[in-house]
Amino acid sequence: MGLAEKTYADFRLEVRNKGGHSSRPVPDNAIYHLAGALYRLSSFEFPFQLNEVTRAYFAQMAKIEKGSLADDLRSVSEGSEDAMKHVAASSPGMNSMLRTTCVATELEGGHAPNALPQLAAANVNCRIFPDDSAANVLATLKRVVADDQVQVTVKVDEGKAPPSPMRPDIMKASNQISDTMWPGVIAVPAMAVGASDGRYLREAGIPTYGIQGFFLDRNDVRAHGRDERMPVQSFYEGQTFLYELVKNWPRIPRSDS
């Protein structure tokens, strides 16, 4: 159950250079500057963070998993940084639940195979922890890049949106339908590591909950890929789950009643 979500932001890393003929190479190469900056970014990790939602998520996941991972998840919910290191290393999804992440997603550069590049640029997509900010991430990226030839600017900043409250009645309604359709399956409070249109409602002060009821193979996540997909049975079950959930959604008393 999505109670919070990360902020979406894009940053542009850009290097401009006078260029020249490729038969006369020089160390001051736009592509080399950019490559060095991206390599340093690839080796950098933002600090660990927790909030009310993610603490509850890891505490619940500890009841589902087994062995040492379950112990680590429980320790994460209690704030153990050593456990966070173990859990983050075990899964990209878990890692993203624990920190702001930034990754290079697009490249552009050069204008001819026989010329020194006059431009090299990259898009860096960041999913920012709710308690973090794009301004802080921008300052961090500039520090990590550590090259005054590389200009770092904000392309897109969707802004922050407050988490929705963890209401027991909503959790109960979701669990009741899950128990009917899939006995033993529980609804786990979670922070969406991506972003959704729900952030606009949250920003306007309207609590928003992302509850889907679709089962996916967590080891075969193809979101945004050209072959994005889900099992046919999961699609139809998810529709039934959402229909039943809306019918049984807890009524919210009006403030003037």
C-alpha positions as CSV (number, residue, x, y, z in Angstrom):
1,M,0.0,0.0,0.0
2,G,1.6,3.2,-1.2
3,L,1.4,5.9,1.6
4,A,4.3,8.0,0.3
5,E,6.4,8.4,-2.8
6,K,9.7,9.8,-3.9
7,T,10.1,13.0,-5.8
8,Y,11.0,12.8,-9.5
9,A,13.7,15.1,-10.8
10,D,16.0,15.2,-13.8
11,F,19.4,16.9,-13.9
12,R,21.5,17.7,-17.0
13,L,25.3,17.2,-16.9
14,E,26.7,19.2,-19.8
15,V,30.2,19.9,-21.1
16,R,31.0,22.4,-23.9
17,N,34.3,22.6,-25.7
18,K,35.8,24.4,-28.7
19,G,36.4,21.0,-30.3
20,G,38.8,20.6,-33.3
21,H,40.1,18.0,-35.7
22,S,40.3,14.4,-34.4
23,S,43.8,14.1,-35.8
24,R,45.0,16.5,-33.2
25,P,43.5,15.2,-29.9
26,V,44.0,17.1,-26.6
27,P,43.4,16.1,-23.0
28,D,40.6,18.7,-22.7
29,N,37.9,16.5,-24.3
30,A,34.2,17.1,-23.6
31,I,33.4,13.4,-23.7
32,Y,36.2,12.6,-21.3
33,H,35.1,15.2,-18.8
34,L,31.6,13.9,-18.9
35,A,32.7,10.2,-18.6
36,G,34.8,11.1,-15.6
37,A,31.8,12.8,-13.9
38,L,29.5,9.9,-14.6
39,Y,32.1,7.4,-13.3
40,R,32.3,9.3,-10.0
41,L,28.6,9.4,-9.8
42,S,28.4,5.7,-10.4
43,S,30.6,5.1,-7.3
44,F,28.5,7.5,-5.1
45,E,25.7,6.5,-2.8
46,F,23.4,8.9,-0.9
47,P,23.1,8.4,2.9
48,F,20.5,6.1,4.3
49,Q,17.2,7.5,5.5
50,L,14.0,6.2,7.2
51,N,10.6,7.6,7.8
52,E,7.4,6.4,9.4
53,V,6.2,4.6,6.3
54,T,9.5,2.8,5.5
55,R,10.0,1.8,9.1
56,A,6.6,0.1,9.0
57,Y,7.4,-1.4,5.7
58,F,10.6,-3.1,6.8
59,A,9.0,-4.2,10.1
60,Q,6.2,-6.0,8.1
61,M,8.6,-7.4,5.5
62,A,10.6,-9.0,8.4
63,K,7.5,-11.1,9.1
64,I,7.3,-12.3,5.6
65,E,11.0,-13.1,4.8
66,K,13.1,-15.8,6.5
67,G,16.5,-16.3,8.0
68,S,19.2,-13.6,8.2
69,L,17.3,-11.3,5.8
70,A,14.3,-11.3,8.2
71,D,16.7,-10.4,11.0
72,D,18.2,-7.6,8.9
73,L,14.8,-6.2,7.9
74,R,13.8,-6.1,11.6
75,S,17.0,-4.3,12.5
76,V,16.5,-1.8,9.7
77,S,13.1,-0.9,11.1
78,E,14.9,-0.2,14.4
79,G,17.4,2.1,12.7
80,S,20.5,-0.2,12.4
81,E,22.8,1.2,9.7
82,D,24.8,-2.0,9.4
83,A,21.5,-3.8,8.6
84,M,20.7,-1.1,6.1
85,K,23.9,-1.8,4.3
86,H,23.1,-5.6,4.1
87,V,19.5,-5.0,2.9
88,A,20.5,-2.3,0.4
89,A,23.1,-4.6,-1.1
90,S,20.6,-7.5,-1.4
91,S,18.1,-5.7,-3.7
92,P,17.9,-2.6,-5.9
93,G,14.3,-2.2,-4.7
94,M,15.2,-2.3,-1.1
95,N,18.2,0.0,-1.7
96,S,15.8,2.6,-3.3
97,M,13.5,2.4,-0.2
98,L,16.4,3.5,1.9
99,R,17.9,6.5,0.2
100,T,17.7,9.0,-2.6
101,T,19.0,7.5,-5.9
102,C,20.5,9.1,-9.0
103,V,21.3,7.3,-12.3
104,A,22.4,8.3,-15.8
105,T,19.6,7.5,-18.3
106,E,20.5,9.3,-21.5
107,L,23.6,10.4,-23.4
108,E,24.4,12.8,-26.2
109,G,27.6,14.1,-27.6
110,G,29.8,14.8,-30.6
111,H,28.8,15.9,-34.1
112,A,31.1,13.9,-36.4
113,P,33.3,10.8,-36.3
114,N,36.4,12.8,-37.4
115,A,36.0,15.8,-35.0
116,L,36.6,16.5,-31.4
117,P,33.3,16.8,-29.5
118,Q,32.0,20.3,-28.8
119,L,29.2,19.0,-26.6
120,A,28.8,16.0,-24.3
121,A,25.8,15.7,-22.1
122,A,23.9,13.3,-20.0
123,N,20.5,13.1,-18.3
124,V,20.6,12.0,-14.7
125,N,17.3,10.8,-13.2
126,C,16.9,11.1,-9.5
127,R,14.3,9.7,-7.2
128,I,14.5,11.9,-4.1
129,F,13.5,10.7,-0.6
130,P,10.5,12.7,0.7
131,D,12.6,14.3,3.4
132,D,15.3,15.4,0.9
133,S,15.1,18.2,-1.8
134,A,16.1,18.8,-5.3
135,A,18.3,21.7,-4.2
136,N,20.2,19.4,-1.8
137,V,20.6,16.8,-4.6
138,L,21.9,19.5,-7.0
139,A,24.5,20.6,-4.5
140,T,25.5,17.0,-3.9
141,L,25.8,16.2,-7.6
142,K,28.0,19.2,-8.2
143,R,30.3,18.0,-5.3
144,V,30.4,14.5,-6.6
145,V,31.1,15.6,-10.2
146,A,34.0,17.7,-9.0
147,D,34.8,19.2,-12.3
148,D,34.2,22.8,-13.1
149,Q,34.0,21.9,-16.9
150,V,30.8,20.0,-16.2
151,Q,27.7,22.2,-15.7
152,V,25.0,20.6,-13.6
153,T,21.5,22.0,-13.9
154,V,17.9,21.0,-12.9
155,K,15.8,20.0,-15.9
156,V,12.7,18.8,-14.1
157,D,11.7,19.1,-10.4
158,E,8.3,17.9,-9.6
159,G,8.5,19.1,-6.0
160,K,7.7,17.5,-2.7
161,A,4.4,15.9,-1.6
162,P,3.6,14.9,2.0
163,P,3.0,11.3,2.9
164,S,-0.5,10.2,3.5
165,P,-1.5,9.2,7.1
166,M,-1.3,5.5,8.1
167,R,-5.0,5.0,8.8
168,P,-5.8,1.6,10.5
169,D,-9.3,1.5,8.9
170,I,-7.9,1.6,5.4
171,M,-5.3,-1.0,6.2
172,K,-8.1,-3.2,7.7
173,A,-10.3,-2.8,4.6
174,S,-7.4,-3.8,2.3
175,N,-6.4,-6.7,4.4
176,Q,-10.0,-8.0,4.6
177,I,-10.3,-8.2,0.8
178,S,-6.8,-9.7,0.5
179,D,-7.8,-12.4,3.0
180,T,-10.8,-13.2,0.9
181,M,-9.1,-13.3,-2.4
182,W,-5.6,-14.5,-1.4
183,P,-5.7,-16.0,2.1
184,G,-2.5,-15.3,4.1
185,V,-1.5,-12.3,1.9
186,I,-1.1,-9.1,3.9
187,A,-1.1,-5.4,2.8
188,V,2.3,-3.8,3.6
189,P,2.6,-0.1,4.0
190,A,5.2,1.2,1.5
191,M,6.8,4.2,-0.1
192,A,6.7,4.2,-3.9
193,V,10.3,4.5,-5.2
194,G,8.9,5.9,-8.4
195,A,6.4,8.7,-8.8
196,S,2.7,8.9,-9.5
197,D,-0.1,11.4,-10.2
198,G,-1.0,10.9,-6.5
199,R,1.6,13.5,-5.6
200,Y,-0.6,16.3,-7.0
201,L,-3.4,15.3,-4.7
202,R,-1.1,15.0,-1.7
203,E,0.3,18.4,-2.5
204,A,-3.2,19.8,-2.4
205,G,-3.8,18.2,1.0
206,I,-5.8,15.2,-0.2
207,P,-4.6,11.9,1.3
208,T,-3.9,9.4,-1.5
209,Y,-3.2,5.7,-1.3
210,G,-1.7,3.6,-4.0
211,I,-3.3,0.1,-3.6
212,Q,-3.1,-2.0,-6.8
213,G,-3.7,-5.7,-6.0
214,F,-1.6,-6.8,-9.0
215,F,0.8,-9.6,-8.5
216,L,4.2,-9.4,-10.3
217,D,7.4,-11.4,-10.3
218,R,9.7,-9.3,-8.2
219,N,12.7,-10.8,-9.9
220,D,11.4,-9.8,-13.3
221,V,10.4,-6.2,-13.1
222,R,10.2,-4.7,-16.6
223,A,8.5,-1.3,-15.8
224,H,9.0,1.3,-18.5
225,G,10.7,-1.3,-20.7
226,R,9.6,-2.1,-24.2
227,D,8.4,-5.5,-23.0
228,E,6.6,-4.3,-19.8
229,R,4.0,-6.9,-18.9
230,M,2.1,-8.7,-16.2
231,P,0.5,-12.1,-16.0
232,V,-3.1,-12.1,-17.5
233,Q,-4.5,-13.7,-14.3
234,S,-2.9,-10.9,-12.2
235,F,-4.5,-8.3,-14.4
236,Y,-8.1,-9.6,-13.9
237,E,-7.6,-10.4,-10.2
238,G,-6.3,-6.8,-9.7
239,Q,-9.5,-5.4,-11.3
240,T,-11.6,-7.5,-9.0
241,F,-9.6,-6.4,-6.0
242,L,-9.9,-2.7,-6.8
243,Y,-13.6,-3.0,-7.4
244,E,-14.2,-4.7,-4.1
245,L,-11.9,-2.2,-2.3
246,V,-13.7,0.8,-3.6
247,K,-17.1,-0.7,-2.6
248,N,-15.8,-1.3,0.9
249,W,-13.6,1.9,1.3
250,P,-13.9,3.4,4.8
251,R,-16.2,6.3,5.0
252,I,-14.6,9.6,6.1
253,P,-16.8,11.6,8.4
254,R,-17.5,15.1,7.2
255,S,-16.0,17.8,9.4
256,D,-19.4,19.7,9.5
257,S,-21.5,16.6,10.3
